Amino acid sequence: MTFVATKNNKIVKFKRTSIVCELGSHDNSISGLHCVGDILVSTDIGGGIQVFDVKTQSCLNRMQALNGGKLVVASHPPTYVNKFVFGFSNGSVELWNIRSGKCLYSFQSHLACLSEEERNNMGVTCIASAPAVDVMAFGLQNGHIFVVNIKLDQILFHFKQVGEVTGITFRTDAAADECPFLVSSSSHGHLYTWKIGGGVKEGTFQSKSSKLINTIKRAHEGKVLSAQFLFGEPLLVTAGTDNAVKVWIFDNADGSPRLLRSRQGHAKYAADLSFYGDVSYDSQFGHGVTGRVSGLLSSDAGNLMFTRLDRYGIMDRFSAANIEKNDFLRGRPLSSVLSYDVATLSGNKWGNLVSLHRNSAVACVWKVEDKAATSTLLSVPSTFHRRDSEVFCSAVACSPCGNFAVVGYENGWLCKYNLQSGLFRGSFPKHIMQSHVNIIEKEAMAAASEANLNFKGHQGRVCGVFVDATNAVIVSASADGLLCFWSFHDHRLLKSEYLSEGIERVKGHRDSGFFAVVTKGHAIRVYDVCAMRLTRVFVRGHEESILSLCFTPDARRLLSSCAGRSLRVWDMATGRCVSWAKFATAVTSMCFTPTGDLVLSRMGERGLLLAVDRSLTDSVSLDQEPTHPVDMTTAQFDMSSSDEVAKDLDTLPEFTVPEDPSEGLRFSTMPKAYWSKIFKFESLRKKNVVAPIKKSSTPFFLGNVGGPGVADFAVASSSVKTAAEESTSLAPASRLLHFREIASGRLVKHLTNQPTAHSLLQFLMSLSPSDVESEFRLLCPFEGYTAALKQIQTVVAHFNTLLKDKAAFELVQAYLHCFLTIHGGKIMKSFSMKPDVQQLALQLRRSDERLNVLLHTCLCLIKVHLDIQLL
């Protein structure tokens, strides 16, 4: 059973994923739910306390705490029957009897230890029970921790940490008997380990040698929400606001913990989504033909994340340990990721991902396979720095070969680096940095045109860089509206274009060679990199800033999202908008997987949304663009309407199969076990053959010659028959009479009386599988029987009719399989059946093609509509 407090202050009981009932509701926001045995205690910030019986689903008691502060936390002290300890925002801690609804005691010892200044911020934030009887720990908002004997109201230990106390837990494994300690967590993300001395077997903490053993700084990138030791294990489980759960193990000699394992998601929301891996990856196992794991790359604050696209969906955070060792950070954490680009062809040799961070002049190189940063950093040599200040990075692109990276800067610089060594390999254009140009390059530039020498490159912030699939052309764009096409090898300017509206962001598609540019006027211009010319312009659509662009894998469509919470799908062939959707929050990033799945991230949401373009399956009019967006806002769950929805589902009309489907196949209602046995008659016949029983020889001590024995008398008595029995036994003695009886089977009579295909199908369905085989064999017991061959030809014609009418597809296939297995040889030898056999082969081929089309259609629809949301 699971108990959930809803946003409208209701308590709902779940059994797995089904709602059992609604237990009750509060007038104020519910602050906690506590289940002890069959009792559930719920508290709200207004001091309301309700007690429920889980089995009978009834409310046992309602109480109201008149303390004057908000009821923040509650805990049940072990061995105290029907007792709960409640903590309030004004620092008060009270012991209540939940059965009688009375306050038994108010603790005062911890308040007496606080000074007047500390009492301004002394709200109770957490309460934890110790392994010793009558001992509990109180954590306050000002960082004070009190270990109190609640029976005597006496303070045993007093600690002080930095930040609000968000959690307290005691170690309970065997090592705690010799050296007991507690762990507290803070709002700054730190974990503190405190030695409290004494043993716990005696029942109380006697030693006063308490001290701080260890501090784990930045255990979480934010506030630690909870910390709890597993009972009897040296394992500490913590959870924080960074959307991470971590397990720490205390196995070091000095008592300090180490990180054992962790699982995390996005702390805020995902940005810069991109697919990494093989193009032909398996969505079930998450890797392609090369065995390399495929997934989604995304950035979140100062972290890079990798989400595996297999059935586990594990999300890993890249380790920045190698970067933090460098001097350029100066002890500061890595700033938020501005942009990144990845190359997929470098393999496992060196780093293949380059990231740019906000207000940083250095680009960091990462290795996706290791989920960690390398020691390589990309920075402009100190000889090229200007005198005023260092220049920050603004855009990056990796070459498809994985050997080079092109980085753009705030002042308009565009530099190329080697990813393996991190060395500087020139600028665009080359004459911008004269000190790096050698004598041979100077002679080559002198022979170049005067226009190229006078061109100074970008003067504004470089907002986007793109390298084509052949390492031949580099496209760069700056915020001042300058769009440049450069030669990748000799750094020459091939073509430039100036856009008066300015440029905000860019997006490229290597397979097709398309390069999309977003202007400040909310227009989208698409260029062909190979031809270096404009191909499409989308001007009617977004009215606010465009946040993200994405091409489909085949580059036939372009998706764009804006700050106005809308998403549009543009058709590249016609230049029109074919789909328009509106979300509850703005879509910040999106990407496609090679299988066509669209992954979205939205503002303020940590999860990723899987969607599909509805225009791919619905009819689309290219003459008229959509006038109203599809509402994609998240529907709120209303429990009151669940009964009405169930009634509506009951009143839905029953689905009926159409009589004559034009394109589909009609199946029978016979069970699978019936027609599957017909396919397996040959294998079943071999399995059911009884081995011959070997007769035992007569023992040597029994004679087998001499006078009449018992067997002889039995034979003699059985040979005596009456005249009537003798006359009746003469009939089946003739072979001709016996053949005439078995040859005139029920199927032969049915073909004579009702010569239609559907009547034949109904007759065969009335027989058992073994009888169907027997009737087929009785059509022609031996070769050369002319009348039987005509009956076989009639059955073949009936099968042609049934296949053409698409009736009982699986039964007709089973019957036909059994029929051809028995009479296939006779049919191939008969020249008169050749037209019927050719028609039968044609109908079978059409049936197979129709079945393949229907199966692929159904599989496609299942994959598209399974656990996704339509645009």
C-alpha positions in Angstrom: 0.0 0.0 0.0 1.1 3.5 -0.7 -0.3 6.7 0.8 0.0 10.0 -1.2 -0.8 13.6 -0.1 -2.2 15.5 -3.1 -1.9 19.1 -4.0 -5.5 19.8 -2.9 -4.6 18.5 0.7 -6.2 15.0 0.2 -4.8 11.7 1.4 -5.2 8.9 -1.2 -4.5 5.2 -0.7 -3.0 3.3 -3.6 -2.5 -0.4 -4.1 0.3 -0.6 -6.7 -1.0 1.7 -9.4 -4.8 1.6 -8.6 -6.6 4.0 -6.3 -8.2 2.2 -3.3 -9.9 5.1 -1.6 -9.6 8.6 -0.2 -8.8 8.5 3.5 -9.5 12.2 4.3 -8.4 15.7 3.8 -6.8 18.7 5.7 -7.6 22.4 5.7 -3.9 23.4 5.3 -1.0 22.0 3.3 0.0 18.5 4.5 3.5 18.5 5.9 4.0 14.8 6.5 2.6 11.3 6.5 3.8 8.7 9.0 2.8 5.0 9.0 3.4 3.0 12.1 1.9 -0.5 11.9 -1.8 -0.1 11.0 -1.9 3.5 12.0 -1.3 6.4 9.7 -0.7 9.9 11.1 -0.9 13.0 8.9 0.1 16.5 9.9 -0.4 19.9 8.3 1.4 23.2 8.7 -1.5 24.7 10.6 -1.1 22.2 13.5 -3.8 19.8 12.4 -3.2 16.1 13.2 -5.3 13.2 12.0 -5.0 9.5 12.8 -6.3 6.8 10.5 -6.7 3.1 10.7 -5.2 1.6 7.5 -7.2 -1.6 7.6 -10.7 -0.2 8.3 -9.9 3.1 6.4 -11.5 5.1 9.1 -10.4 8.2 11.0 -9.6 7.4 14.6 -8.8 10.9 16.0 -8.5 14.5 15.0 -6.3 17.0 17.0 -5.2 20.6 16.8 -1.9 21.8 18.2 -2.2 25.3 19.6 1.5 25.9 19.8 1.6 29.1 17.8 4.0 27.8 15.2 3.8 25.7 12.1 3.9 21.9 12.6 7.0 21.0 10.6 8.1 17.4 11.5 6.9 14.4 13.4 8.5 11.2 14.6 7.6 8.1 16.5 9.9 7.2 19.4 10.5 3.4 19.6 8.9 1.5 22.5 6.5 4.4 23.1 3.0 3.1 22.4 0.6 5.6 20.8 3.2 8.4 21.2 4.5 10.9 18.7 7.0 13.7 19.0 6.1 16.8 17.0 8.5 19.7 16.1 7.3 23.3 15.3 8.7 26.2 13.4 9.1 28.2 16.7 11.6 25.6 18.1 9.1 23.8 20.4 9.1 20.0 20.6 6.1 18.2 22.2 5.2 14.7 23.0 1.6 13.7 22.2 -0.7 10.7 22.7 -2.4 10.2 19.4 -5.2 8.0 20.9 -6.3 10.4 23.6 -5.3 13.5 21.6 -3.5 15.2 24.5 -0.1 16.9 24.7 1.9 15.0 27.4 5.1 17.0 27.6 6.9 20.0 26.0 10.7 19.7 25.9 12.6 22.8 27.2 16.3 21.6 27.6 17.3 22.4 24.0 15.8 25.9 24.1 17.8 26.8 27.3 21.1 26.2 25.4 20.3 28.9 22.7 21.3 32.5 23.0 19.0 35.4 22.3 20.4 35.9 18.8 20.0 32.2 18.0 16.4 32.1 19.1 15.4 34.2 16.1 16.0 31.3 13.8 15.5 28.1 15.9 12.7 26.3 14.0 12.9 22.5 14.3 13.7 20.9 10.9 14.2 17.2 11.6 13.7 14.7 14.4 15.4 11.3 14.5 15.4 8.3 16.9 18.6 6.9 18.2 19.3 3.1 18.6 19.4 3.7 22.3 16.1 3.7 24.2 14.6 7.1 25.2 17.2 9.0 23.0 16.2 11.2 20.1 18.1 13.9 18.1 16.6 17.4 17.2 17.9 19.4 14.3 17.3 23.2 14.1 17.2 25.7 11.3 20.2 27.6 12.7 22.5 24.5 12.5 22.3 23.2 16.1 21.9 19.5 16.8 20.8 18.2 20.2 20.9 14.6 21.3 18.3 14.5 24.1 17.1 11.9 26.6 13.4 12.4 26.2 12.6 10.5 29.4 14.6 12.9 31.5 14.6 15.9 29.1 18.3 16.0 29.4 20.8 17.0 26.7 23.4 14.3 26.1 25.3 15.9 23.2 25.3 19.3 21.4 26.8 20.0 17.9 26.8 22.9 15.6 27.2 22.8 11.8 27.1 25.3 9.0 23.7 25.7 7.4 20.2 24.3 8.2 20.0 20.8 9.5 18.0 18.9 6.9 18.5 15.3 8.1 19.9 13.2 11.0 20.6 9.5 11.0 22.4 7.1 13.4 24.6 4.2 12.3 23.2 0.8 13.5 25.6 -1.8 12.2 28.1 -3.9 14.3 30.8 -1.2 14.1 28.5 1.2 15.9 28.8 -0.7 19.1 32.4 0.3 19.5 32.3 3.7 17.9 28.8 5.1 17.5 28.2 8.2 15.5 25.5 10.1 13.7 25.5 11.8 10.3 23.8 15.1 9.7 23.1 16.9 6.4 22.9 20.6 5.6 21.2 22.9 3.2 24.5 23.6 1.5 24.9 20.0 0.3 27.4 18.9 3.0 27.5 15.8 5.1 28.9 15.8 8.6 30.0 12.8 10.6 29.9 13.2 14.4 31.3 10.8 17.0 29.1 10.5 20.0 31.2 8.1 22.0 30.0 5.3 24.4 28.3 2.1 23.4 24.7 1.6 22.6 24.4 -1.8 24.2 24.1 -0.3 27.7 21.0 1.7 26.5 22.5 5.2 27.0 25.3 7.3 25.7 27.7 7.8 28.6 30.9 9.2 27.0 31.4 12.9 26.5 34.1 12.5 23.9 32.0 13.8 21.0 33.7 15.5 18.0 33.5 16.0 14.3 35.1 13.1 12.4 34.6 13.9 8.8 33.0 16.4 6.4 31.9 15.7 2.9 31.6 19.0 1.1 29.3 19.3 -1.9 28.0 15.8 -1.5 25.0 17.1 -3.5 24.8 20.1 -5.8 22.2 21.8 -3.6 20.2 21.1 -0.5 20.3 17.6 1.0 16.7 16.5 1.4 17.2 13.4 3.5 19.9 11.0 4.8 19.2 7.6 6.2 21.4 4.7 7.3 20.3 1.2 6.2 19.5 -0.9 9.3 22.4 -3.1 10.2 24.5 -2.0 7.3 27.4 0.6 6.9 25.5 2.2 4.0 24.1 5.7 4.0 21.5 6.7 1.4 21.1 10.5 0.6 18.9 12.4 -1.7 19.1 16.1 -2.7 17.5 18.8 -4.7 20.0 18.0 -7.5 17.7 15.1 -8.4 20.3 12.6 -7.3 20.3 9.6 -5.0 23.6 8.4 -3.6 24.8 5.5 -1.6 27.8 6.0 0.7 29.7 3.2 2.4 31.7 3.6 5.6 34.6 1.2 5.1 37.7 3.4 5.5 40.0 3.0 8.5 39.5 6.6 9.6 35.7 6.3 9.5 35.2 8.5 6.5 32.7 7.3 3.8 33.2 6.9 0.1 30.7 7.0 -2.7 29.5 3.5 -3.6 27.0 4.2 -6.3 24.6 6.9 -7.5 21.7 7.6 -9.8 20.8 11.1 -10.9 18.8 13.1 -13.3 18.7 16.7 -14.4 18.9 19.1 -11.6 17.0 21.9 -13.4 16.0 21.1 -17.0 17.8 19.6 -19.9 19.4 21.8 -22.6 21.2 21.1 -25.9 19.8 17.6 -26.5 21.6 15.5 -29.1 21.7 11.9 -30.1 25.0 10.0 -29.7 25.7 6.5 -31.0 25.1 4.3 -34.0 22.6 5.3 -36.6 21.0 1.8 -36.6 20.7 1.3 -32.9 18.4 -1.2 -31.2 15.9 0.7 -28.9 15.6 -2.4 -26.7 19.2 -2.9 -25.9 20.4 0.7 -26.5 23.3 -0.1 -28.9 23.9 -0.6 -32.6 25.8 -3.0 -34.8 29.2 -1.9 -33.4 28.1 -2.6 -29.8 28.6 1.0 -28.7 26.0 2.2 -26.3 23.7 4.8 -27.8 21.9 7.5 -25.8 21.1 11.2 -25.4 23.6 13.9 -24.5 22.3 16.9 -22.6 23.7 19.7 -20.5 22.3 20.7 -17.1 23.9 23.7 -15.3 27.6 22.8 -15.0 27.1 19.2 -15.8 27.0 17.0 -18.9 24.5 14.1 -18.8 24.2 10.9 -20.8 20.9 9.0 -20.9 21.0 5.5 -22.2 18.2 4.6 -24.7 17.7 1.0 -23.6 15.1 -0.6 -21.4 16.8 0.6 -18.3 17.1 4.3 -19.2 20.0 4.9 -16.8 21.3 8.5 -16.7 24.9 9.2 -16.0 26.6 12.4 -15.0 30.1 13.2 -16.5 32.9 13.4 -14.1 34.9 16.7 -14.1 37.7 15.5 -11.8 40.4 16.0 -14.5 39.2 19.6 -15.2 39.1 20.5 -11.5 42.8 19.7 -11.1 43.7 22.5 -13.6 44.6 26.0 -12.4 42.2 27.9 -14.5 39.2 27.1 -12.3 41.0 28.5 -9.2 39.0 26.3 -6.8 35.7 27.4 -8.3 33.1 24.9 -9.6 32.7 24.5 -13.3 30.2 27.1 -14.6 27.1 26.2 -16.6 27.4 24.7 -20.0 26.9 27.3 -22.8 27.1 24.9 -25.7 28.8 21.7 -26.8 29.4 19.5 -29.9 30.4 15.9 -30.3 32.1 13.8 -33.0 31.2 10.1 -33.3 34.0 8.8 -35.5 37.0 9.2 -33.2 36.2 6.0 -31.3 38.0 5.3 -28.0 41.3 7.0 -28.9 40.9 10.5 -27.4 38.2 12.9 -26.3 35.4 13.5 -28.8 33.2 16.1 -27.1 34.0 19.8 -26.6 32.0 22.0 -24.2 32.0 25.7 -23.7 31.1 27.2 -20.3 29.7 30.5 -19.4 32.3 33.2 -18.8 35.2 30.9 -19.6 38.0 31.4 -22.1 38.8 27.7 -22.2 37.0 24.9 -24.0 36.9 21.5 -22.2 37.4 18.2 -23.9 35.4 15.1 -22.7 35.4 11.4 -23.6 31.8 10.2 -24.0 32.7 6.5 -23.6 34.3 7.1 -20.2 31.7 9.7 -19.1 34.6 11.9 -17.9 36.6 14.9 -18.9 40.1 14.6 -20.3 43.1 16.7 -19.3 43.1 18.4 -22.7 42.0 22.1 -22.7 41.5 24.2 -25.8 42.7 27.8 -25.4 44.2 30.5 -27.5 48.0 30.9 -27.0 49.0 33.6 -24.7 50.8 35.4 -27.5 47.5 36.2 -29.2 45.7 37.6 -26.2 44.7 41.2 -26.3 45.8 43.5 -23.6 42.4 44.4 -22.2 41.1 41.1 -20.9 40.7 37.4 -21.7 38.2 36.5 -24.4 35.3 34.2 -23.6 34.2 31.3 -25.8 30.8 31.5 -27.5 30.4 28.7 -30.1 32.0 25.4 -30.9 31.8 22.7 -33.6 33.7 19.4 -34.0 34.8 18.0 -37.3 33.1 14.7 -38.3 36.4 12.9 -38.4 36.9 13.7 -34.7 40.4 15.2 -35.0 39.6 19.0 -34.9 37.4 21.5 -33.1 36.5 25.0 -34.3 35.8 27.5 -31.4 34.2 30.9 -31.8 34.8 33.7 -29.3 33.0 36.8 -28.1 35.2 39.2 -30.0 34.7 37.5 -33.3 37.8 35.2 -33.3 37.4 31.8 -35.0 40.1 29.3 -34.1 40.8 25.6 -35.0 42.4 23.1 -32.5 43.6 19.6 -32.6 41.5 17.4 -30.2 44.1 14.9 -29.4 46.9 17.3 -28.4 44.9 20.5 -27.8 47.3 22.5 -29.9 46.2 25.7 -31.8 46.0 25.1 -35.6 45.2 28.5 -37.0 42.4 31.1 -37.2 39.8 32.1 -39.8 41.1 34.1 -41.7 44.8 33.3 -41.2 46.1 36.8 -41.4 44.1 37.9 -38.3 46.9 36.4 -36.1 50.1 37.4 -38.0 52.5 36.0 -35.4 51.3 32.5 -36.0 51.7 32.6 -39.8 55.0 31.2 -41.0 57.0 32.3 -44.1 55.5 29.8 -46.5 51.9 30.8 -45.5 52.8 34.5 -45.8 53.9 33.9 -49.4 50.7 32.1 -50.2 48.6 34.9 -48.7 50.5 37.5 -50.7 49.5 35.6 -53.8 45.8 35.6 -52.7 43.3 38.3 -53.7 43.4 41.6 -52.0 39.8 41.2 -50.9 40.6 38.2 -48.8 43.6 40.0 -47.2 41.4 43.1 -46.3 38.6 40.9 -44.9 39.0 40.9 -41.1 36.4 38.2 -40.3 33.7 38.5 -37.7 33.6 41.6 -35.6 30.8 40.6 -33.3 30.1 37.6 -31.1 30.3 34.3 -33.0 26.9 32.6 -32.2 27.3 29.5 -34.3 29.8 27.2 -36.2 29.1 24.2 -38.4 31.5 21.8 -40.2 30.1 19.8 -43.2 30.3 16.0 -43.5 33.4 16.0 -45.8 35.6 18.4 -43.8 35.6 20.8 -46.7 33.5 23.8 -45.6 33.1 25.6 -42.3 30.1 27.9 -41.8 30.2 30.6 -39.1 27.7 33.2 -38.0 28.0 36.2 -35.8 25.5 38.2 -33.9 26.0 41.3 -36.1 24.5 39.4 -39.1 27.6 38.2 -40.9 27.5 34.7 -42.4 30.8 33.3 -43.7 31.7 30.1 -45.6 35.3 29.1 -45.1 37.6 26.5 -46.5 38.4 23.9 -43.8 42.0 23.2 -45.0 43.5 26.5 -46.1 41.2 28.8 -44.1 40.2 30.8 -47.1 36.9 32.8 -47.3 34.7 31.2 -49.9 31.7 33.3 -49.6 30.1 35.8 -47.1 26.6 37.2 -46.7 25.3 40.0 -44.4 21.9 39.8 -42.8 20.7 43.2 -41.6 18.4 41.6 -38.9 21.3 40.0 -37.1 21.6 36.3 -36.1 20.6 34.6 -32.9 21.3 30.9 -33.3 22.1 28.3 -35.9 21.6 24.6 -36.5 23.2 22.3 -39.0 22.4 18.8 -40.5 25.5 17.0 -41.8 23.8 14.3 -43.8 21.8 16.7 -46.0 24.2 19.6 -45.9 21.5 22.0 -44.6 22.4 24.9 -42.3 19.5 26.9 -40.6 20.0 30.4 -39.3 17.6 32.2 -36.9 17.5 36.0 -37.3 16.4 38.5 -34.6 13.3 39.1 -36.6 12.1 35.5 -35.8 12.7 34.3 -39.3 14.4 31.0 -40.2 16.7 30.9 -43.3 18.0 27.5 -44.5 21.2 27.4 -46.6 22.7 24.6 -48.7 26.3 24.3 -47.5 27.6 22.6 -50.7 26.1 25.2 -53.0 26.5 28.1 -50.5 23.2 29.6 -51.3 19.8 30.2 -49.7 17.2 27.4 -50.2 14.3 28.2 -47.9 13.0 31.1 -45.8 10.3 30.6 -43.1 9.0 34.0 -42.0 5.4 33.5 -40.9 5.2 31.7 -37.6 6.8 32.6 -34.4 6.2 36.0 -32.7 8.8 35.5 -29.9 12.4 34.5 -29.7 13.1 31.1 -31.2 14.8 28.8 -28.5 15.6 25.6 -30.5 15.8 24.2 -34.0 15.9 20.5 -35.0 16.0 18.7 -38.4 14.3 15.3 -38.8 16.7 12.4 -39.6 15.8 12.6 -43.3 16.0 16.5 -43.3 12.6 16.7 -44.9 11.2 18.7 -42.0 12.4 21.4 -39.6 11.1 21.8 -36.1 11.3 25.1 -34.3 10.2 26.2 -30.8 9.9 29.7 -29.3 9.5 31.4 -26.0 5.8 31.7 -26.6 5.4 28.0 -25.7 4.6 27.0 -29.3 6.3 24.4 -31.6 6.0 24.4 -35.4 6.9 21.8 -38.0 8.0 23.1 -41.4 8.0 21.1 -44.6 11.3 21.6 -46.4 9.9 20.7 -49.9 7.0 23.2 -49.9 8.2 25.7 -47.3 4.9 25.6 -45.4 4.0 24.9 -41.8 2.3 21.5 -41.5 1.9 21.2 -37.7 1.5 23.6 -34.8 1.5 22.7 -31.1 1.4 24.6 -27.9 2.8 23.4 -24.6 2.3 24.4 -21.0 5.9 25.6 -20.8 8.4 26.6 -23.5 10.4 23.8 -25.3 14.1 24.6 -24.7 15.7 21.8 -26.7 14.8 18.9 -28.9 16.4 16.2 -31.0 15.6 13.2 -33.1 16.8 9.6 -32.7 17.6 7.7 -35.9 14.4 5.8 -35.5 12.4 9.0 -35.7 11.5 9.4 -32.0 11.4 13.1 -31.0 12.8 14.0 -27.5 11.8 17.3 -25.9 12.9 19.2 -22.8 10.8 22.0 -21.4 11.5 25.0 -19.3 11.4 24.2 -15.5 10.8 20.4 -16.0 13.5 17.9 -15.2 12.1 15.0 -17.3 12.3 14.4 -21.0 9.2 14.2 -23.2 8.9 11.6 -26.0 6.6 12.8 -28.8 5.8 12.2 -32.4 4.7 14.5 -35.2 0.9 13.9 -35.7 1.2 15.1 -39.3 3.2 12.0 -40.2 0.0 9.9 -39.7 -2.8 12.3 -40.2 -3.9 13.9 -43.5 -2.1 17.2 -44.1 -3.2 20.0 -46.5 -0.2 21.8 -48.0 -2.5 24.5 -49.4 -3.5 25.8 -46.1 -1.4 26.1 -42.9 -2.9 25.3 -39.5 -4.8 28.2 -37.9 -5.1 26.8 -34.4 -2.4 25.0 -32.3 -2.8 21.6 -30.9 -3.2 21.9 -27.1 -0.3 20.0 -25.4 -0.8 21.3 -21.9 -0.7 18.6 -19.2 -4.1 17.5 -18.1 -4.7 17.5 -14.3 -5.9 14.3 -12.7 -9.4 14.7 -11.2 -10.5 11.9 -8.9 -14.1 13.0 -8.9 -14.4 12.4 -12.6 -13.0 8.9 -12.5 -16.4 7.3 -12.0 -17.9 9.3 -14.8 -15.1 8.2 -17.1 -15.7 4.5 -16.2 -19.4 5.0 -17.0 -18.6 6.5 -20.3 -16.3 3.6 -21.2 -19.1 1.1 -20.3 -21.5 2.9 -22.7 -19.2 2.7 -25.7 -20.6 0.6 -28.6 -19.2 -2.8 -29.0 -16.7 -3.1 -31.8 -17.8 -5.3 -34.7 -15.7 -6.8 -37.5 -16.8 -5.6 -40.9 -18.3 -8.2 -43.2 -16.1 -7.6 -46.2 -12.9 -5.8 -45.5 -11.4 -4.2 -48.6 -7.8 -4.2 -47.5 -7.6 -6.3 -44.4 -7.7 -10.0 -43.6 -10.5 -11.6 -41.7 -9.6 -14.2 -39.1 -11.8 -16.9 -37.6 -12.8 -17.3 -34.0 -11.3 -20.8 -33.7 -8.7 -21.2 -30.9 -5.1 -21.3 -31.8 -4.6 -24.8 -30.4 -7.1 -26.1 -33.1 -5.4 -24.8 -36.3 -1.8 -25.1 -34.9 -2.2 -28.9 -34.6 -3.1 -29.1 -38.3 0.3 -27.6 -39.1 2.1 -30.1 -36.9 0.5 -33.4 -38.0 3.7 -34.9 -39.4 5.8 -34.2 -36.3 3.0 -35.4 -34.0 2.6 -38.6 -36.1 6.3 -39.4 -35.6 6.1 -38.8 -31.9 3.0 -41.0 -31.5 4.4 -44.1 -33.2 4.3 -47.0 -30.7 7.5 -49.0 -30.5 6.9 -52.7 -31.3 6.7 -54.9 -28.2 9.2 -57.7 -28.2 7.6 -61.1 -27.4 9.2 -62.8 -24.5 10.5 -66.3 -25.2 9.0 -69.3 -23.5 10.8 -70.4 -20.4 12.9 -73.5 -20.8 11.0 -75.4 -18.1 7.6 -75.1 -19.9 7.0 -77.5 -22.8 5.6 -76.2 -26.0 4.8 -79.5 -27.7 2.5 -82.3 -26.7 -1.3 -82.5 -26.0 -3.8 -79.6 -26.3 -3.2 -76.7 -24.0 -5.4 -74.0 -22.6 -4.7 -71.8 -25.7 -5.9 -74.6 -28.0 -9.2 -74.9 -26.2 -9.6 -71.1 -26.3 -9.1 -71.1 -30.1 -11.4 -74.0 -30.6 -14.2 -72.4 -28.5 -13.9 -69.0 -30.3 -14.2 -70.7 -33.7 -17.7 -71.9 -33.0 -20.2 -69.4 -34.6 -23.9 -69.4 -35.2 -25.3 -69.3 -38.7 -26.4 -65.7 -38.3 -22.9 -64.6 -37.2 -21.4 -66.4 -40.1 -23.6 -64.8 -42.6 -22.9 -61.3 -41.3 -19.2 -61.9 -41.2 -19.0 -62.6 -44.9 -19.8 -59.0 -45.9 -16.6 -57.2 -44.9 -14.5 -60.1 -46.0 -14.4 -58.8 -49.6 -11.7 -56.2 -50.4 -13.8 -54.5 -53.0 -16.7 -54.0 -50.6 -14.4 -52.7 -47.9 -12.7 -50.2 -50.3 -16.1 -48.9 -51.4 -17.1 -48.3 -47.8 -14.0 -46.3 -46.8 -13.7 -44.4 -50.1 -17.2 -42.9 -49.7 -16.1 -40.6 -46.9 -18.1 -37.6 -45.5 -16.0 -35.0 -47.4 -16.8 -36.8 -50.7 -20.5 -36.8 -49.9 -20.3 -33.1 -48.9 -18.7 -32.1 -52.1 -21.4 -33.8 -54.0 -24.3 -32.3 -52.1 -23.0 -28.7 -51.4 -20.5 -27.7 -54.0 -19.6 -24.3 -52.6 -16.3 -22.9 -51.1 -17.9 -21.5 -47.9 -19.9 -24.6 -47.2 -16.6 -26.6 -47.5 -15.1 -24.3 -44.9 -18.0 -24.7 -42.5 -17.8 -28.5 -42.9 -14.1 -28.6 -42.2 -14.5 -26.4 -39.1 -17.0 -28.9 -37.7 -14.4 -31.6 -37.7 -11.6 -32.2 -35.3 -8.0 -31.8 -36.5 -7.4 -35.6 -36.9 -10.7 -36.0 -38.8 -9.7 -33.2 -41.2 -6.5 -35.1 -42.1 -8.4 -38.4 -42.5 -11.0 -36.8 -44.8 -8.3 -35.3 -47.0 -6.6 -38.7 -47.3 -9.8 -40.5 -48.2 -10.2 -38.2 -51.3 -7.7 -40.3 -53.3 -6.6 -43.5 -51.5 -4.3 -44.7 -54.4 -2.8 -43.4 -57.6 -4.8 -43.2 -60.9 -8.2 -42.9 -59.4 -9.9 -40.5 -61.9 -13.0 -39.6 -59.9 -10.8 -38.8 -56.9 -8.6 -36.5 -59.0 -11.7 -34.5 -60.0 -12.6 -34.1 -56.4 -9.1 -32.9 -55.6 -9.4 -30.3 -58.4 -12.7 -29.2 -56.9 -11.1 -28.7 -53.5 -8.3 -26.6 -55.1 -10.8 -24.4 -56.8 -12.6 -23.9 -53.4 -9.4 -22.9 -51.8 -8.8 -20.3 -54.5 -12.2 -18.8 -53.8 -11.6 -18.7 -50.0 -8.2 -17.0 -50.5 -9.8 -14.4 -52.8 -12.6 -13.7 -50.3 -10.0 -13.3 -47.4 -12.2 -15.5 -45.2 -10.8 -17.2 -42.0 -7.2 -16.5 -43.1 -5.4 -18.7 -40.5 -7.8 -21.7 -40.9 -7.6 -21.6 -44.7 -3.8 -21.6 -44.5 -3.8 -24.5 -42.1 -6.2 -26.6 -44.2 -4.3 -25.8 -47.4 -1.0 -26.8 -45.7 -2.5 -30.2 -44.7 -4.1 -30.7 -48.1 -1.0 -30.0 -50.1 1.1 -32.1 -47.8 -1.1 -35.1 -48.6 -2.0 -34.6 -52.3 0.8 -32.2 -53.5 2.5 -35.0 -55.5 -0.7 -35.9 -57.3 -1.5 -32.3 -58.1 1.9 -31.7 -59.7 1.6 -34.8 -61.9 -1.9 -33.7 -63.2 -1.7 -31.6 -66.3 -5.4 -30.6 -66.1 -4.9 -28.9 -62.7 -2.1 -26.6 -63.9 -4.4 -23.5 -64.3 -5.9 -24.0 -60.9 -2.4 -24.4 -59.3 -1.2 -21.2 -61.0 -4.2 -19.3 -59.7 -3.6 -20.8 -56.2 0.0 -19.7 -56.2 -1.1 -16.1 -57.3 -3.7 -15.9 -54.5 -1.1 -17.2 -51.9 1.4 -14.6 -53.1 -1.2 -11.8 -52.8 -2.2 -13.0 -49.3 1.4 -13.0 -48.1 2.0 -9.5 -49.5 -1.2 -8.2 -47.8 -0.2 -9.8 -44.5 3.3 -8.3 -44.6 1.9 -4.9 -45.3 -0.7 -5.1 -42.4 1.9 -6.5 -40.0 4.4 -3.7 -40.7 1.7 -1.1 -40.5 0.6 -2.4 -37.1 4.2 -2.6 -35.8 4.8 0.9 -37.0 1.7 2.3 -35.2 2.5 0.4 -32.0 6.0 1.8 -31.9 4.8 5.3 -32.7 1.9 5.4 -30.3 3.4 3.4 -27.4 4.1 5.6 -24.4 4.4 8.8 -26.4 2.5 12.0 -26.7 1.2 13.2 -30.0 1.8 16.8 -31.2 
